[in-house]
C-alpha cells in the first residue's frame, strides 16, 4: 500500500481555537443533522477550554473503489504534556448521534476550496438505533502515546469518480447526550467515565486519493 501524505504538518485544533465557533450564538449543525426529520442536536460549549493537544493522522491508499466498505487507518497521537481520555468512534458517531463526532471532507484536487472547520453534514436517512457504549471503547493516552482508530469512508458512495483531497475530523464532546435509541443499555460505569473524558476537536492531515468505480 502506497501512502501519499500531502501535508507534512499535522493539523492540531486546540480547545482555544475551536472555542469561537462553539460558543457563538448560533451553534454549528452537527454531522448528520437533518432539519427535515427533526434531528437537529446542538453542541454543549462549556467544556471547551483546556489547552491540550493531540495530532490526528490518516493513511489511505492511492486508489479506493467507490463501493469500498473497509475501515481505514487513523491515528491519534498525544503530543501534549498530560494524559487524555478519549473514546473510539462507534455506531452513531458519523451521524451526530453520539460522541465522538466524526466525518470526512472530500474536495476535488483541482478545487481551490478549503476544508470546513467542522465536518460537512452527512445527508440521507438513517435508522434511530445505535449500539450501546461498552467499556473497551474508552481509552487513555499518556504523553507520547498513539492510538489506532479504524473508520470507513462512508461518503465514497455518493462521490463521483475522480481525484480528491481528503481530511478526517474527530470531535469528542463529553456532555453530548446520545440521540439514538440504544439497542441495549449503555454500560453505566462507562457513561460516567465518558462524562469525564477529554474535550477534543481535531482535523487530520490531508491526503490525496483517486476514487474509482
C-alpha positions in Angstrom: 0.0 0.0 0.0 1.4 3.4 -1.0 0.5 6.3 1.2 0.7 9.7 -0.2 0.9 12.4 2.6 0.3 15.8 1.1 0.5 17.8 4.3 3.6 17.3 6.4 2.4 19.4 9.2 -0.5 17.7 11.0 -3.4 20.0 11.8 -3.8 20.4 15.6 -7.0 22.1 16.6 -6.9 23.1 20.3 -9.8 23.9 22.5 -9.0 27.6 22.4 -9.0 27.6 18.6 -12.4 26.0 18.3 -14.0 28.0 21.2 -15.0 30.7 18.8 -17.4 28.7 16.7 -18.5 26.5 19.6 -19.5 29.4 21.8 -21.2 31.5 19.1 -24.8 32.5 19.4 -25.7 30.1 16.6 -24.4 26.6 17.3 -22.9 24.8 14.3 -25.0 22.0 12.9 -23.7 18.6 13.8 -22.8 16.0 11.2 -26.0 14.2 10.3 -28.3 16.9 11.5 -31.4 16.9 9.3 -34.0 19.6 10.0 -36.4 17.8 7.7 -36.7 14.9 10.1 -36.4 16.9 13.3 -32.9 15.8 14.1 -31.0 19.0 15.0 -28.8 18.3 18.1 -26.7 21.2 19.5 -23.1 21.1 20.8 -22.6 21.8 24.5 -19.9 24.5 24.7 -19.0 24.9 28.4 -16.2 22.2 28.4 -14.1 23.7 25.5 -11.4 25.5 27.4 -8.3 23.3 28.1 -5.1 23.9 26.0 -4.3 20.2 25.3 -3.0 19.0 22.0 -3.2 15.8 20.0 -2.4 15.0 16.4 -4.7 13.2 14.0 -3.2 11.3 11.1 -4.8 9.3 8.4 -3.3 6.8 5.9 -5.2 6.0 2.7 -4.3 4.0 -0.4 -3.8 5.9 -3.7 -7.0 4.4 -5.1 -10.2 3.4 -3.4 -13.2 1.8 -5.0 -16.4 3.8 -4.6 -18.1 0.7 -3.2 -15.4 0.1 -0.7 -16.6 -0.7 2.8 -13.4 -1.5 4.6 -12.0 0.5 7.5 -9.0 2.8 7.0 -6.2 3.6 9.5 -6.5 6.7 11.6 -4.1 7.6 14.5 -4.4 9.9 17.4 -1.1 10.9 18.9 -0.8 12.7 22.3 1.8 15.4 21.8 0.8 17.3 24.9 2.2 17.2 28.4 -0.8 15.5 30.2 -2.8 12.3 29.7 -6.1 12.4 27.8 -9.1 10.1 27.9 -10.9 9.7 24.6 -13.5 7.3 23.0 -13.5 5.2 19.9 -15.9 6.2 17.1 -19.0 4.0 17.2 -22.4 3.5 15.9 -24.0 7.0 15.6 -20.7 8.9 15.6 -20.8 9.7 11.9 -24.5 10.8 12.1 -24.1 13.1 15.1 -26.0 10.8 17.5 -23.1 10.2 19.9 -19.6 11.3 20.8 -17.1 11.3 19.3 -18.5 13.1 16.2 -16.6 12.0 13.1 -16.7 12.8 9.4 -14.8 13.2 6.2 -14.3 16.1 3.8 -13.6 15.4 0.1 -12.6 18.2 -2.2 -11.6 17.8 -5.8 -7.8 18.0 -6.3 -8.1 21.0 -8.7 -10.5 22.8 -6.4 -9.4 26.0 -4.6 -11.9 25.3 -1.8 -10.7 24.9 1.8 -11.9 22.1 4.0 -14.5 23.3 6.5 -13.8 23.8 10.2 -16.3 21.1 11.2 -17.2 18.1 9.1 -19.8 18.6 6.4 -23.3 17.4 7.4 -24.0 13.9 6.3 -27.1 13.7 4.2 -29.5 10.8 3.8 -31.8 8.9 6.1 -30.7 6.6 8.9 -32.5 4.5 11.5 -32.6 5.8 15.0 -30.9 2.8 16.7 -27.4 2.8 18.0 -25.2 0.2 19.6 -24.7 0.6 23.4 -21.5 2.1 24.7 -19.0 -0.5 26.0 -16.1 -0.2 28.5 -13.4 -1.0 25.9 -14.4 1.9 23.7 -12.8 4.4 26.1 -9.0 4.7 26.1 -6.3 6.7 27.8 -3.3 8.3 26.0 -0.3 9.3 28.0 2.0 11.9 26.6 3.8 10.4 23.6 1.3 7.5 23.2 -0.6 6.7 20.0 -4.0 5.0 19.4 -5.2 3.5 16.2 -8.7 4.1 15.1 -10.4 2.4 12.1 -13.3 4.1 10.3 -15.0 3.6 6.9 -15.2 6.5 4.4 -19.0 6.3 4.0 -19.1 9.4 1.7 -17.5 7.5 -1.1 -20.7 6.0 -2.4 -22.1 9.5 -3.3 -18.8 10.8 -4.7 -18.2 10.8 -8.5 -15.0 9.0 -9.7 -12.0 11.3 -9.6 -9.1 12.6 -7.6 -9.8 14.1 -4.2 -8.1 15.8 -1.3 -9.3 14.1 1.9 -9.3 15.0 5.6 -10.9 13.4 8.7 -12.5 15.0 11.7 -12.7 13.8 15.3 -14.5 15.7 18.0 -15.1 14.4 21.5 -17.9 16.2 23.4 -18.2 14.5 26.8 -21.5 16.1 27.6 -23.2 15.4 24.3 -26.3 13.3 25.0 -26.8 10.2 22.9 -29.6 11.0 20.5 -30.3 7.5 19.2 -32.2 4.6 20.7 -29.7 2.1 22.2 -30.3 -1.5 21.2 -29.5 -2.4 24.9 -28.5 -0.4 28.0 -25.3 1.6 27.9 -22.7 0.5 30.5 -23.3 2.9 33.4 -19.7 3.0 34.6 -18.5 3.8 31.0 -21.1 6.6 30.7 -19.7 8.2 33.9 -16.1 7.9 32.6 -17.2 9.3 29.3 -18.6 12.4 31.0 -15.1 13.0 32.5 -13.3 12.3 29.2 -11.2 15.0 27.5 -12.9 17.5 25.1 -11.0 17.3 21.8 -11.5 18.7 18.3 -9.1 17.5 15.7 -8.6 17.7 11.9 -6.3 15.3 10.3 -3.5 15.7 7.7 -4.7 15.9 4.1 -4.1 13.0 1.7 -4.9 12.6 -2.0 -6.9 9.6 -3.3 -8.4 8.6 -6.5 -12.0 7.2 -6.3 -12.7 4.6 -9.0 -15.8 2.5 -9.8 
